[in-house]
Amino acid sequence: MPVRTLRRRGRSIAAAVGAVLVCAVAALSPTGASAQTAPAAQAAGTATETSRLDAVLSAGTLRVGTTGDYKPFTYLNPQTQKFEGMDIDLAEAMGKALGVKVEFVKTTWGTLLPDLLADKYDIAVGGVSVTLERQKKALFSDALMRDGKTPITRCENKDRFQTVADIDKPGVRLIVNPGGTNEKFARAHIHTAQIEVHPDNVTIFDQIVAGKADLMITDAVETRLQQKLHPELCAVHPDKPFDFSEKAFLLPRDIVLKLWIDQWLHRAVATGEYQAVFDRWLK
């Protein structure tokens, strides 16, 4: 799985710096000085004061929403009742860099965005797919990795489900977890095969092993992991998924927080910190 090196970060920082320089030049000019009225100055001050980053630093806590049901990114261990996974490790490292504690908040795929908008947490992590629908109401960090939807099925059926057309036939039982991009992909592309919604994304693969479903269409990175955890299952062409997607952190509409997180991700990649976490969970 190729690791995304977050090249967009440089463009975001450059744009922000350019905006600051333009404001500085305007303020120094005679017309700029008169244009900088008290209300405008107060508005700028208010925007800074209400930054989510400032709020996190003031509270001393970074609240992180996560579903806990999507290995290898996020998993709520029933024995320890603690979250673990790649994105959990990254969130902990982010909190350490901020100098605050990290508080994980349980959510679901169906309520991931509404809970963020309701201020139940500051960011959401755990294999979150970047979508234009989510982008309408929130922001994303720079991408963590590239991915896409692909099938996973019992190994004896691997050649049977190579294309969407192969899957969308009478008698085929496609299983999905509710509320996320897996169900959305299935509803958009599957019209003839039976779609069964299984409420638990942890035990959903056991349904395929037991023969209660024929296959699941999910992110290629998950199919690679699940075929290791379930030798009876095989990922179907995970190197050539049906579509294109990326994984990132889901953020509120706060450019100050986004710029800090993007800079932290850039440094984590440059220093090898990100690769070490990636290797721990995906190799």
N, C-alpha and C positions, 0 to 999 in steps of 0.2 A: 504493500500500500504506500504509494508515494506521499511524502509529507509536504504540505503546502507551506511555502516559505514566507507568506504574508507580505508580498511585494506591495500591496495596496497601501500599507502603513506609511510608506514614504510619501505617497501622494497626499494622504490625509494630513500629515504633519506639515507638508509644504504649503498646502492650501491654508491651513490655520495660521502659519507664520506670515504668509502673504497678506492675509486679512488684517493682522496686527500691524504690519508695516504701513498699510494704506491708511489705517486709522491714525497712526502716529504722525504721518505726513500731513493729514488733514488738520489735526489738532495744532500743529506748529504753524500752519498758514493763517493769514489774517482772517480769511473767510471761514476756515475750519475752526478757529478759536471761537468766533461768534456763533457758529452753527452748533457747537457743543453746549447745548442749553442744559439747565439744571435738570429738567425731566429726563433728558436723554442720559445724563450722567447717573441719575438715580436708577434708571432702568438697567443700565450696565451693571451697577453695583448689586441690584437685586438679583440679576441673572447669576452673578458669581456666588452670591450668598446662598442661593437655592440650588446650587449644583449638587447632584446626587453624590459625587465624590466627596465634597465637603461634609455632607450629611453622614456618610459612612465613616469618615475620619473622626467626626465629632462624636458619633455613637460608639466608636471603637469596635464595631461589628459589621462584617459583610454578610448580609443575608443571601443565601444561595438556594434558589429553587431547583429541585431535581425530582425525577419520577422514581428512581430507584429500581427500575425494571428493565434496563437496557444494557446488558453486558456488551462490550467491555467498558462502556463509558460510565454507567452508574448502576449500582446494585445495592439494595438495602439488605444486608446480611441478616437473616432471621435469627442466627445464633447470637450475634453481637449487638444487633439492632443499631448498627452503624452503617453509613454509606461507604462504599468503596468503588474504585474504578479509575479509569484514566482521567476523566473530567473532574472527578472528586479530588484526585491528587493535584491537578492543575489549579483548582479553586483554593486548595489549602496553601499552595505555593504563592498564589496571588495574594491571599490574606497576609501571609508572612511578609511579602514585599511591601504591602500597605502598612504593616505594623498593627493590624487589627485581628481579632479572632473571627473565625468563620462559623456561621450558624446555618446548618442545612435545614431546608423547609420542604416537606413532602408535598408533591403536587402530582397531577396526572397529565397525560398528553392532551386530553380534551380541555383542560383548564390551565394549561401552561401559560398561554398569552393572557387570558383574563386575570389570572392571579398576579402576573407581573403588573398589569395595568391597575390592579386594585392595591398595589403597594404592599403585597404580602412578602416580597423579597426584592433585592436590588438587582440581581442578575439571575438568569436561568442557564443551567448547564446539563450535560448528559446526552451527548450525541444529537443535539438539536439541529435539524435541517434548516438551511437558509431557504426561505420561500418569499415570494413577492407579496403574498397575502399577509404574512407576519410583518414584513417590512413596512406595510401601510401604517401600522400602529406602533412599531418599535424599531430599534436599531439592532444591528449585529456587529460583533467584533470582526476583525479580519478572519478569514477562513482558517480553520485548523487542518482540514484535509478535504480532498475531493472524493466523491462517492456517487452512488446511484442505486436504483432498485433492480434486484435480480432474484430469481427463484431459489428456494432451497426445498429439497424433496428427499424421499428415500432413494438411496443410490440406484436401486434397480429401475427407478423411473426417471433418471437424469436425462436420458435421451428423449424422453416423451414430452418434456416441457421446456423446449429450447426457445420458443417465441411466445408472444402474447396470444397469437392466433392458436398455437398449440394448447394453451391453457384455457382459452375462452371457448370451451366446448361443453355440450350437455354431459352431465355425469361427473365432471371434474369438481372436486371440493377444495376451494381455496379458503384458507383460514387467515384472519387478520386480527390484530389488536385494535381496540377502539380509539378513535379521536385524533390520531396522528396522521403523518404523511403516508404510512402504509395503507391504511383504510382509504384515504383520499385517492391514492394511485389505483387501488382496486376498483373503487366506484367509478372512476373515470374511464377505465380501460376494459373492465370485465363486465359483459352484459348477458352472457349465456351461462357460464359456469356458476355454480352455487358459491356464494360468499357467506362464510360463517364467521361471526364476530366472537372471539374468545377473550374474556375480560382480563386474563392474566398473561402478561407478556413474558413472564419467567417460565411458565409451564406450557406455553403454546407449542413449543417444539416437541414436547412429549406427545402431544396429540398426533403429530405427523408420524412419529416413531411407532405409536400404537395403532396406526392405520385408521384413525378417526378423521383424518384430513389428508388430502393428497399433497399439498404443498403450501408454502407461504411465500409471498413476495415482500422482501424487506431490503434494507441497505446491504450492499455487498460486503462491507466490513463485518456486519453481524453474521452473515452467512459463513464467512471464513472462520469466525470464532465458533459458531454453533456446530459446524461439522467436526471440529476438534473435540467438543464436549459430547457430541452424539455421533459415534462412528457409523451409525446406520444411515446418517444423513449426508448428502453431498450438495455443495453449492454449485449452482448452474452458471457457467461463464461469469464469475464475479469480476473478471478483468474487462468484461464488455457488458456493463449493465444496460438496462433498457433506457435509462434516462441519465441526466446529469444533475448532480446536487453537490452541496458542500456542507460541512459541519462547522458550527461556530457557536459562540456564546450569545444568548438573547439578552438584549439590553434595553433599558428605558430610553426615551428620547432625551438623552443628556449627552451632548457632544464632549463635555469635559471628562466625564467618566469613560466614554468610548475611547478618546484619545489616550488616556492613561492606560487602559487595558490593551489597546493595540501596541503601545510602546512597550509594555511589559511582555507581550507575546513576542514581539520582534527581538527583544533581548533574550528571552527564553530560548528561542530558536538559535540565535547567534552563539549563545554560550553552551549549547548542547543540553540544557535543562529539559526542554520540550522533548527532544529525541530520547532521552533517558526514560521519561514517563511513557512515551509511545512504545518503546521497546519492552518495557515492563509488562504492558498489557496486551500488546498486539504481536509479539514475536515469541 
